[in-house]
Amino acid sequence: MSNDDDYTAPNEENRFGGRVRRYARVGASASKLAARLATGKVFGGEIDHAKYAAELTSALGGLKGPLMKVAQILSSIPDALPKEYTEALASLQADAPSMGWLFVKRRMRSELGAGWQSSFTDFSREAVAAASLGQVHKATLPDGRDVACKLQYPDMSATVEADLKQLRAAFAIYKRYDSAIDAQNIQDELSERLREELDYTREAKNMRLYRHMLATENTVHVPEPVEDLTTSRLLTMTWQSGQKFQSFLDSDADQDARNQVALNMFRAWYVPFYRYGVIHGDPHLGNYTLRDDLSVNLLDFGCIRIFKPEFVNAVLTLYEALRDGDEEKAVSAYESWGFENPSRELIDVLNIWASFVYGPILDDRKRKMGETNSVAYGAEVAAKVHKELKSVGGVKPPREFVLVDRAAVGLGAVFLRLDAHVNWYQIFNDLVGDFDPAKLAADQDAALKLVGLERP
């Protein structure tokens, strides 16, 4: 390796510096769009949401940064934004430009010091993956271990804040014409989680937490962070070999293999939730790979949510309420989650969506996810819920709902694509059959203390 670590390619600087100008353009576009929507509403004009969604997408598309991560989340949360907007945003891909080699060397020097090269016997010049917040290089340590080095792009804190400003603009547009969902808590939750993702030392703690929680799960694998090569903007972890999930979907894998992958994915997400009150909030296809034995490699731990034991208990209480037709239990569950004095009418509407999400685990038989949770049926249910919420005066979902719903819908989509045919009722009840809120609280406290994290 050469010693020109302090050199920065001018075209690289210009590439990232150009973000400022793009943000200004996007802000102007969003403001004009909001004004047009307001004018259309005040004067009774017909609002062409599809047209305005296309305009907003065009404006945001130039960023291709952290906002695209938010867009992926929003596109899977029913009614966070109107479907015209979520469909348009979902079409955008996180495609941040990767940093060139000279720029990478400068960034590595800023994180590990001038002699950073001595920490590796090999370090790939080209990024093996580029995402919204950073890029990944494969490297080898002197002890022979292969590692992944996730290096954050420069100035990402300012970039994220600028993107969150655009997110607020998008929500403001929605608020001007639709009162079914008060999205303030959704906005607050996404903002806090995205800011947390900037701190790679926190992600390393999340990774150690998942290694602890899944230590006895032989179908799920979690990398080990390399502490002395990790900073707030550089995360070094052991390399996990596996095929991309899309490659498996495109293969001729038989039904048994697809069912096994679905089961492994289910346990990867829900063992931590029901035993420790922790959930991975981003089941995006790029966040995991599959080994030859169909076990799952979890790769990204930036978007992690820790819940109070009472919240997890209420998730099970609502399940029992839907299973047994117990209205009082349902009221208790919603109140535990933070719905203040929910009316009977609101409970009925919320149960429409809850019945859709819980549907596969309410039926004790082998079945496919698509029987009641297909994309088309989900859209139909969401539209009905949206209409009914407007009729009862709207609702402000608690913040905790955002990532739980994201995980449930996102995993449901994965199971749909796998075309898995299993007894979801049995799988779920095998996991939660011995659920004890007191044990969860004790196990959670011990696990968080072990890795240096705190319960919110």
C-alpha positions in Angstrom: 0.0 0.0 0.0 1.3 3.5 -0.8 1.6 6.3 1.8 -0.6 8.9 0.2 -3.4 8.5 2.8 -3.7 12.2 3.2 -4.7 12.7 -0.5 -8.3 13.1 -1.4 -9.4 12.8 -5.0 -11.1 16.1 -6.0 -13.9 14.3 -7.9 -14.7 12.4 -4.7 -14.9 15.6 -2.6 -17.1 17.1 -5.3 -19.3 14.1 -5.3 -20.1 14.3 -1.6 -20.0 18.1 -1.4 -22.7 18.1 -4.1 -25.2 16.7 -1.6 -25.7 20.2 -0.1 -26.9 21.5 -3.4 -29.2 18.5 -3.9 -30.7 19.0 -0.5 -31.5 22.6 -1.3 -33.3 21.5 -4.5 -35.2 18.8 -2.7 -36.3 21.2 0.1 -37.6 23.6 -2.5 -39.4 20.8 -4.4 -41.1 19.5 -1.2 -42.2 23.0 -0.2 -43.7 23.7 -3.6 -45.5 20.4 -3.5 -46.9 21.0 0.0 -48.2 24.4 -1.2 -49.8 22.9 -4.2 -51.5 20.3 -2.1 -52.8 22.9 0.3 -54.1 25.1 -2.5 -55.9 22.1 -4.0 -57.5 21.3 -0.7 -58.6 24.8 0.2 -60.1 25.6 -3.2 -61.7 22.2 -3.7 -59.5 21.2 -6.6 -58.9 17.6 -7.5 -55.6 16.4 -6.0 -53.6 14.1 -8.3 -51.6 12.2 -5.7 -50.0 9.9 -8.2 -48.6 12.9 -10.1 -47.4 14.6 -6.9 -45.9 11.3 -5.6 -43.9 11.1 -8.9 -42.6 14.6 -8.4 -41.6 14.0 -4.8 -39.9 10.7 -5.8 -38.0 12.5 -8.6 -36.8 15.1 -6.1 -35.8 12.6 -3.5 -34.2 10.2 -6.0 -31.2 12.4 -6.4 -30.2 11.9 -2.8 -30.0 8.1 -2.8 -28.7 8.2 0.8 -30.1 7.6 4.3 -33.6 8.7 3.3 -33.9 5.7 1.0 -33.5 3.5 4.1 -36.4 5.4 5.7 -38.4 5.1 2.4 -38.0 1.3 2.5 -39.4 1.2 6.1 -42.3 3.6 5.3 -43.2 1.6 2.2 -44.0 -1.4 4.4 -45.9 0.3 7.2 -49.6 0.6 6.2 -50.8 4.2 6.1 -47.6 5.8 7.2 -48.0 7.7 3.9 -50.6 7.4 1.2 -50.1 4.4 -1.0 -49.2 6.5 -4.1 -46.2 7.9 -2.1 -45.1 4.7 -0.5 -45.2 2.8 -3.8 -43.2 5.6 -5.5 -40.6 5.7 -2.6 -40.3 1.9 -2.5 -39.1 2.0 -6.1 -36.1 3.9 -5.1 -33.0 1.9 -4.3 -30.2 2.7 -1.8 -27.4 3.2 -4.2 -24.9 5.5 -2.5 -21.7 6.1 -4.6 -18.9 4.0 -3.2 -15.7 5.8 -2.1 -12.6 5.3 -4.3 -9.4 3.7 -2.9 -7.6 7.0 -2.1 -10.6 8.3 -0.2 -11.0 5.0 1.7 -7.4 5.1 2.8 -7.9 8.6 4.2 -11.0 7.5 6.0 -9.3 4.5 7.5 -6.4 6.6 8.7 -8.8 9.0 10.4 -10.3 6.0 12.3 -7.4 3.8 13.1 -4.3 6.1 12.8 -1.5 6.4 10.3 -0.4 2.8 10.7 -3.8 1.3 10.1 -2.5 -1.0 7.3 -0.4 -3.0 9.8 -3.7 -4.2 11.4 -4.5 -6.2 8.2 -2.5 -8.6 6.0 -5.0 -7.9 3.2 -7.6 -5.3 2.6 -9.8 -5.2 -0.6 -9.4 -2.0 -2.6 -12.9 -2.3 -4.0 -16.0 -2.3 -1.7 -17.8 -5.6 -1.7 -21.1 -3.8 -0.8 -22.2 -0.1 -0.8 -25.3 1.0 1.2 -26.9 4.2 2.3 -24.7 5.0 5.3 -21.4 3.3 4.4 -19.6 0.6 2.4 -18.0 -2.7 3.3 -14.5 -4.0 2.5 -13.3 -7.5 3.0 -10.0 -7.9 4.9 -7.8 -10.4 6.6 -6.3 -10.0 10.1 -2.8 -11.1 11.0 -4.3 -14.1 12.9 -5.8 -15.3 9.7 -9.4 -14.4 10.3 -11.4 -12.9 7.4 -13.3 -9.8 8.5 -15.8 -7.3 7.0 -14.9 -3.6 7.6 -18.0 -1.3 7.4 -16.7 2.2 6.8 -19.1 5.1 7.2 -19.2 7.8 4.5 -18.0 11.2 5.6 -20.3 13.9 7.0 -23.1 11.4 7.5 -24.4 13.0 10.7 -25.2 16.2 8.7 -26.4 14.1 5.8 -28.9 12.2 8.0 -30.2 15.4 9.6 -30.8 16.8 6.1 -32.6 13.7 5.0 -34.7 13.7 8.2 -35.7 17.3 7.3 -37.0 15.9 4.0 -38.8 13.2 5.9 -40.6 15.9 7.9 -41.5 17.6 4.7 -43.1 14.3 3.4 -45.1 13.9 6.6 -46.2 17.5 6.4 -47.6 16.9 2.9 -49.6 13.9 4.2 -50.9 15.8 7.2 -52.3 18.5 5.0 -54.9 16.3 3.5 -55.4 13.2 5.6 -56.3 12.8 9.3 -56.6 9.0 9.5 -53.0 8.6 11.0 -51.2 11.1 13.2 -47.7 10.2 12.0 -45.8 12.2 14.6 -44.7 9.1 16.6 -43.8 7.3 13.4 -41.6 10.2 12.4 -40.0 10.4 15.9 -39.3 6.7 16.0 -37.7 6.5 12.6 -35.6 9.6 13.3 -34.2 8.2 16.6 -33.5 4.8 15.1 -31.7 6.3 12.1 -29.5 8.5 14.3 -28.6 5.5 16.3 -27.4 3.7 13.2 -24.7 6.3 12.8 -23.0 5.0 15.9 -21.1 1.9 15.0 -19.9 1.4 18.6 -23.6 1.0 19.5 -24.1 -1.4 16.6 -21.2 -3.5 17.9 -23.0 -3.7 21.2 -26.2 -4.7 19.4 -24.2 -7.4 17.7 -22.8 -8.8 20.9 -26.4 -8.7 22.3 -27.6 -10.8 19.4 -24.7 -13.2 19.8 -25.8 -13.7 23.4 -29.5 -14.0 22.7 -29.1 -16.5 19.8 -26.2 -18.4 21.3 -28.2 -21.7 21.5 -29.8 -21.2 18.0 -27.7 -23.4 15.7 -29.7 -22.2 12.6 -28.8 -18.5 13.1 -25.3 -17.0 13.0 -24.1 -13.6 14.2 -20.7 -12.1 13.4 -18.3 -11.2 16.2 -17.2 -7.5 16.4 -13.4 -6.9 16.5 -13.3 -4.3 19.3 -9.8 -2.9 18.8 -10.7 -2.2 15.1 -14.1 -0.6 15.7 -14.9 3.0 16.2 -18.0 5.1 16.0 -17.6 5.2 12.2 -15.8 1.9 11.5 -17.2 -1.5 12.4 -15.0 -4.5 11.9 -16.6 -7.9 12.3 -15.9 -11.5 11.4 -16.8 -12.4 7.9 -19.9 -14.6 7.3 -19.9 -16.6 4.1 -23.3 -17.3 2.4 -25.4 -16.8 -0.6 -27.6 -13.8 -1.2 -31.2 -14.5 -0.3 -32.4 -13.5 -3.7 -30.1 -16.2 -5.2 -31.9 -18.8 -3.1 -35.3 -17.5 -4.2 -34.2 -17.7 -7.8 -33.0 -21.3 -7.3 -35.0 -24.6 -7.8 -35.0 -25.3 -4.0 -37.7 -27.8 -3.0 -40.5 -27.1 -0.6 -38.8 -28.6 2.4 -35.8 -26.3 1.9 -38.1 -23.3 1.6 -40.0 -24.3 4.7 -36.7 -24.7 6.6 -35.5 -21.2 5.6 -38.8 -19.7 6.7 -38.5 -21.5 10.1 -34.9 -20.3 10.6 -35.9 -16.7 9.7 -38.8 -16.9 12.1 -36.5 -17.9 15.0 -33.9 -15.3 14.1 -36.4 -12.5 14.6 -38.7 -13.8 17.2 -36.5 -15.7 19.7 -34.9 -12.3 20.7 -38.3 -10.6 20.8 -40.3 -13.1 23.0 -37.4 -14.1 25.2 -35.5 -10.8 25.6 -37.9 -8.0 24.3 -35.6 -7.1 21.4 -36.4 -6.9 17.7 -34.5 -6.4 14.5 -36.4 -3.7 12.8 -35.1 -4.1 9.2 -35.8 -7.5 7.6 -34.4 -6.2 4.3 -33.1 -8.9 1.9 -29.6 -7.4 2.0 -29.3 -7.8 5.8 -28.9 -11.5 5.8 -27.4 -14.4 3.8 -28.0 -18.2 3.7 -25.3 -20.8 4.4 -25.2 -24.1 2.5 -27.1 -25.8 5.4 -29.9 -23.2 5.0 -29.0 -21.5 8.3 -29.2 -17.7 8.4 -26.3 -15.2 8.7 -27.5 -11.9 10.2 -25.3 -9.1 9.0 -26.6 -5.7 10.0 -27.5 -4.6 13.6 -28.0 -0.9 13.3 -31.9 -0.9 13.5 -32.5 -2.6 16.8 -35.4 -1.8 19.2 -35.5 -2.8 22.9 -39.0 -3.0 24.4 -40.2 -2.9 28.0 -41.4 -6.4 29.1 -45.0 -5.0 29.5 -45.1 -4.2 25.7 -44.1 -7.8 24.8 -46.7 -9.2 27.2 -49.4 -7.0 25.6 -48.5 -8.5 22.2 -49.4 -11.9 23.6 -52.4 -10.6 25.3 -53.8 -9.3 22.0 -53.0 -12.7 20.4 -55.1 -14.4 23.1 -57.9 -11.8 22.7 -58.1 -12.4 19.0 -57.9 -16.2 19.4 -60.6 -16.3 22.1 -62.8 -13.4 20.9 -62.1 -11.6 24.2 -62.9 -7.9 23.8 -61.7 -6.9 27.3 -58.3 -8.4 26.7 -58.0 -6.5 23.5 -58.8 -3.2 25.3 -56.2 -4.1 27.9 -53.5 -4.8 25.3 -54.1 -1.6 23.4 -54.1 0.5 26.6 -50.8 -1.2 27.6 -49.3 -0.1 24.3 -50.2 3.5 24.9 -53.6 4.0 23.2 -55.2 6.4 25.6 -58.9 5.6 26.4 -59.5 3.9 23.1 -63.1 3.8 22.1 -64.9 0.6 21.2 -65.2 1.9 17.6 -61.4 2.4 17.5 -60.7 -1.0 19.0 -62.9 -2.6 16.3 -60.9 -0.8 13.6 -57.5 -1.7 15.1 -58.6 -5.3 15.4 -59.1 -5.4 11.6 -55.4 -4.8 11.0 -54.4 -7.0 14.0 -56.4 -9.9 12.7 -54.6 -9.6 9.4 -51.1 -9.5 11.0 -51.9 -12.3 13.5 -53.9 -14.3 11.0 -51.3 -17.0 10.2 -50.8 -17.9 13.9 -54.5 -18.1 14.7 -55.1 -21.2 12.6 -53.8 -24.6 13.8 -52.9 -26.2 10.5 -50.3 -26.2 7.8 -50.9 -23.3 5.5 -49.2 -20.8 3.2 -48.8 -17.1 4.2 -50.6 -16.1 1.0 -53.9 -17.6 2.0 -54.8 -14.6 4.1 -51.7 -12.4 4.0 -51.1 -11.8 0.2 -50.0 -8.5 -1.0 -53.4 -7.8 -2.7 -55.4 -8.8 0.4 -53.0 -6.7 2.6 -53.6 -3.7 0.5 -57.4 -4.3 0.7 -57.3 -4.6 4.5 -55.1 -1.5 4.8 -57.5 0.5 2.6 -60.4 -0.6 4.8 -58.5 0.3 8.0 -57.6 3.7 6.6 -61.2 4.5 5.7 -62.6 3.3 9.1 -59.9 5.3 11.0 -61.0 8.5 9.3 -64.6 7.8 10.3 -63.7 7.4 14.0 -61.5 10.5 14.1 -58.1 9.1 13.4 -55.4 7.5 15.6 -51.9 8.3 16.8 -50.0 5.0 16.8 -47.5 4.5 19.7 -43.8 4.7 18.7 -43.2 1.0 19.6 -45.7 0.0 16.9 -43.4 1.2 14.1 -40.6 -1.4 14.1 -42.8 -4.3 15.4 -45.2 -3.7 12.4 -42.2 -3.3 10.1 -40.8 -6.6 11.2 -44.1 -8.4 11.0 -45.0 -7.1 7.5 -41.4 -7.4 6.3 -41.0 -11.0 7.4 -44.5 -11.8 6.1 -43.3 -10.6 2.7 -40.2 -12.9 3.0 -42.4 -15.9 3.8 -44.7 -15.1 0.9 -41.7 -15.0 -1.5 -40.5 -18.3 0.0 -44.0 -19.8 -0.6 -43.5 -21.6 2.7 -46.1 -24.1 3.8 -45.9 -24.7 7.5 -48.0 -24.7 10.7 -47.4 -21.1 11.9 -49.7 -21.6 14.8 -47.6 -24.5 16.1 -44.3 -22.7 15.5 -45.5 -19.7 17.4 -47.0 -21.5 20.3 -43.8 -23.7 20.7 -41.9 -20.5 21.1 -44.2 -18.6 23.5 -45.7 -21.5 25.4 -43.7 -21.0 28.5 -43.7 -17.1 28.3 -43.1 -15.4 31.6 -42.9 -11.6 31.8 -40.8 -11.7 35.0 -38.3 -14.1 33.4 -38.1 -11.9 30.3 -37.4 -8.8 32.4 -34.7 -10.6 34.3 -33.1 -12.1 31.2 -33.3 -8.8 29.4 -31.7 -6.9 32.2 -28.8 -9.4 32.4 -28.3 -9.4 28.6 -28.3 -5.6 28.4 -25.9 -5.2 31.3 -23.6 -7.8 29.7 -23.1 -5.7 26.5 -23.5 -2.2 28.0 -26.9 -1.2 26.7 -29.9 0.2 28.6 -33.6 -0.3 28.3 -35.4 2.7 26.9 
